[in-house]
Amino acid sequence: MKNCTLCGKEFDEAADRSLYAEAGEWLAGEVWQDAGELCPLCLENRAKLVMMYGHEINS
């Protein structure tokens, strides 16, 4: 179990993830270099926000 660096919530790294969380994990590794540090909910939220507002990443 780890603690999320954004929200502080404890999470299991081995738990199943949604497609949004998988996209967020990719962003964590490729864009923000904090892979493995965020809980699935924060990963999902990051992916959704990037889809809406991250035009420089989406192009």
C-alpha positions, 0 to 999 in steps of 0.5 A: 500500500502506498499513499497518493502524493496528490490527495494523500489517500492510501491505495493498492498499486496492484488493484485493477484500473479503469481506462482513464486511470491507465491513461493517467498512468501513462501521463504520469510516466511520460509528462509529469514523471510521477508514475506509481505515486498517484491513486487511481482516482487522481490518475483518472481525474488527471486523464480527464482534465488533460483530455479537456484542457491539455491541447498541447498534449493531445495534438 
